[in-house]
């Protein structure tokens, strides 16, 4: 089977699981953004994002960071947002924003390259072709440009004090690996994966929000477990009753737990 045929034959993020047309998917992504946008904005600001920058936001999802970037680059800058499914990005109107619908794992859209910043958050971890796409992201940088990539490092499946939450999280990662190729520990590859590609001025940071009934991350995991319930049942030995108990745990007023850290890695292309 040729590579293109093999790609088409396998399920990918958004084909079925996490499809943009699913009820609650926008709310799920917005909850994730609410949990991690403050850290992402801090890291981007520390890299110096500002007036005149040309930025590429890959897998831009609901567009919260895309909108923020567009507000930073000024009238002489540009933000290009790329996603396989751009339905949520189309809601954003900004004179410095261009939206491109493309799957960068199989397509080569007309992106001019030479970007001051290439950014991707919670993207590579969900792709079987993550190594190849990371190569491509580096190629889009201008000499002296920055790459910032952020992905998960799972903690809950090993350390949560709640059995049901721990087991459901384990089952979810196993089901996502079996269906769409997710690696829930991919964030631990940073910044070493960037150094192997010749980037310099390397750095990394971690963000670990608390999970509670009132927190954005608590909302996110509730919606995610419901979305993944069928896949968990089909691909693991985690029972529906365990998922139900995990959902109850997420809604309890006294719940305070950890789930996944967002690991951000960045580097600068020499030149």
C-alpha positions in Angstrom: 0.0 0.0 0.0 1.4 3.4 -1.0 1.9 6.1 1.7 -1.0 8.2 0.5 -3.3 5.2 0.4 -2.2 4.1 3.9 -2.9 7.6 5.2 -6.4 7.6 3.8 -7.2 4.1 5.1 -6.4 5.0 8.8 -8.6 7.1 11.1 -7.3 10.5 12.0 -8.2 13.2 14.5 -11.5 14.7 13.5 -12.6 12.0 11.1 -14.9 10.5 13.8 -13.5 11.2 17.2 -13.3 14.9 17.9 -15.2 15.7 14.7 -15.9 19.5 14.5 -19.6 18.9 13.8 -20.1 16.9 17.0 -22.3 18.6 19.5 -20.1 20.0 22.3 -16.8 20.0 20.3 -16.5 23.7 20.2 -17.2 23.9 23.9 -14.6 21.2 24.5 -11.9 23.1 22.6 -12.8 26.4 24.2 -12.5 24.8 27.6 -9.0 23.5 26.7 -8.1 26.9 25.4 -9.3 28.6 28.6 -7.1 26.3 30.6 -3.9 26.7 28.6 -4.1 30.0 26.7 -2.6 32.1 29.6 0.6 30.0 29.6 0.8 29.9 25.8 0.5 33.7 25.6 3.2 34.1 28.3 5.6 31.9 26.3 4.8 33.6 23.0 5.3 37.0 24.5 8.6 35.9 26.0 9.8 35.1 22.4 9.1 38.7 21.5 6.0 38.3 19.3 5.1 41.8 18.2 4.6 44.3 15.4 5.6 43.2 11.9 5.9 39.5 12.8 4.7 36.9 10.3 3.2 34.0 12.2 1.9 30.5 11.2 -0.5 28.9 13.7 -0.9 25.2 12.8 -3.9 23.2 14.0 -5.4 26.5 15.2 -8.7 24.9 16.4 -11.1 27.4 17.9 -8.8 30.2 17.1 -8.3 31.8 20.5 -4.5 32.1 20.1 -4.8 33.0 16.5 -7.0 35.9 17.4 -4.5 37.0 20.1 -1.5 36.7 17.7 -3.4 38.8 15.1 -3.7 41.5 17.8 0.0 41.4 18.5 1.5 41.7 15.0 0.1 45.1 14.1 -0.8 46.4 10.6 2.5 45.3 9.1 2.3 41.7 10.4 0.4 38.7 9.3 -1.1 35.5 10.9 -1.8 32.5 8.9 -4.0 29.9 10.6 -4.0 26.3 9.2 -6.3 23.5 10.1 -7.9 20.4 8.5 -11.3 21.8 9.7 -11.6 25.5 9.7 -15.3 25.9 10.7 -14.4 27.5 14.0 -11.7 29.8 12.5 -14.1 31.1 9.9 -15.9 33.0 12.7 -12.9 35.2 13.3 -12.7 38.4 11.3 -9.4 40.3 11.4 -7.5 42.2 8.7 -4.2 40.6 9.6 -5.5 37.0 9.6 -5.6 34.5 6.7 -7.2 31.1 7.2 -6.0 28.1 5.2 -7.8 24.7 5.2 -5.2 22.0 4.7 -3.9 18.7 6.2 -0.2 19.4 6.4 0.6 15.7 6.8 -0.5 15.0 3.2 -0.8 18.4 1.5 1.7 21.1 0.6 -0.5 24.3 0.6 0.8 27.5 -0.9 2.5 28.8 2.3 5.4 31.1 1.5 7.5 30.2 4.4 10.0 32.6 6.0 7.9 32.9 9.2 9.1 34.7 12.3 7.0 32.3 14.4 5.6 28.8 13.8 3.3 27.6 16.5 1.4 24.3 17.1 -0.3 23.3 20.3 -1.7 19.9 21.1 -1.2 19.0 17.4 1.8 16.7 17.0 0.7 14.4 19.8 -2.4 13.4 17.8 -0.6 12.6 14.6 1.1 9.4 13.5 3.2 11.6 11.1 4.4 13.8 14.0 8.1 13.5 13.2 7.6 14.3 9.5 5.4 17.3 10.3 7.9 18.6 12.8 10.5 18.6 10.0 8.1 20.6 7.9 7.3 23.1 10.6 11.0 23.8 11.0 11.3 24.4 7.2 8.7 27.1 7.4 10.9 29.3 9.6 13.0 32.1 8.4 16.6 32.2 9.6 16.3 33.5 13.1 12.6 32.5 13.4 11.1 30.7 16.4 9.2 27.5 16.6 7.0 26.9 19.7 5.4 23.5 20.0 3.3 22.4 23.0 2.0 18.9 23.7 0.8 16.8 26.6 2.6 14.8 29.3 0.0 12.6 31.0 0.1 12.4 34.8 -3.3 11.3 35.9 -3.2 7.7 34.6 -0.3 7.0 36.9 -0.8 9.2 39.9 -4.4 10.3 40.4 -5.7 9.3 43.9 -9.1 8.5 42.3 -9.3 5.0 40.9 -12.1 5.7 38.3 -10.4 8.9 37.1 -7.1 7.1 36.8 -8.5 4.1 34.9 -10.7 6.3 32.6 -7.7 8.5 31.7 -5.6 5.4 31.0 -8.3 3.9 28.9 -8.8 7.2 27.0 -5.1 7.4 26.1 -5.1 3.8 25.0 -8.2 4.2 22.9 -6.8 7.3 21.2 -3.6 5.6 20.5 -5.4 2.6 18.9 -7.8 4.8 16.8 -6.0 8.0 15.7 -2.4 7.4 16.8 -2.2 9.8 19.8 0.9 9.8 22.0 -0.2 11.2 25.4 3.5 11.6 26.4 4.8 13.3 23.3 5.4 16.5 25.2 8.3 14.9 27.0 10.2 14.9 23.7 10.8 18.7 24.0 13.1 20.4 23.6 15.3 17.4 22.5 13.2 16.9 19.3 14.0 20.5 18.3 17.7 20.2 19.0 17.9 17.2 16.7 16.6 19.4 13.9 19.3 22.0 14.4 17.3 24.7 16.3 19.2 26.8 18.8 18.3 29.0 21.8 16.3 26.1 23.1 13.9 26.3 26.0 11.0 24.5 27.7 8.4 25.1 30.3 5.4 23.2 31.7 1.9 24.3 32.7 -0.1 22.1 35.0 -3.6 23.4 35.8 -5.7 22.0 38.6 -8.7 19.9 37.7 -11.9 20.7 39.6 -15.6 20.9 38.9 -15.4 24.7 38.4 -12.2 24.7 36.3 -11.9 24.8 32.5 -9.9 21.6 32.6 -12.6 19.8 34.5 -15.1 20.8 31.9 -12.7 19.7 29.1 -12.2 16.3 30.6 -15.9 15.7 31.2 -16.6 16.5 27.5 -13.6 14.5 26.3 -14.6 11.4 28.3 -18.1 11.5 26.9 -16.8 11.9 23.4 -14.3 9.0 23.8 -16.7 6.6 25.8 -17.4 4.4 22.8 -13.8 4.1 21.8 -12.7 3.4 25.4 -15.3 0.6 25.6 -14.3 -0.8 22.2 -10.5 -0.8 22.7 -9.9 -1.2 26.4 -11.1 -3.2 29.4 -12.4 0.0 31.1 -16.1 -0.5 31.9 -18.8 2.1 31.3 -19.5 2.2 35.0 -15.9 3.3 35.6 -16.3 6.2 33.1 -19.6 7.2 34.8 -17.8 7.2 38.2 -15.0 9.4 36.7 -17.5 11.8 35.4 -19.1 12.0 38.8 -15.7 12.7 40.3 -15.1 15.6 37.9 -18.4 17.1 39.1 -17.8 16.8 42.9 -17.2 20.1 44.6 -14.2 18.8 46.6 -12.3 17.4 43.6 -8.8 18.8 43.2 -6.6 16.7 40.9 -4.0 16.8 38.2 -4.3 15.4 34.7 -1.9 16.4 32.0 0.9 18.9 31.8 1.3 21.0 28.8 5.0 20.9 27.9 6.1 23.8 25.6 9.4 23.5 23.7 10.9 26.3 21.6 13.9 26.9 19.5 15.3 29.3 17.0 16.4 28.5 13.5 20.1 29.5 13.0 20.9 32.4 10.8 
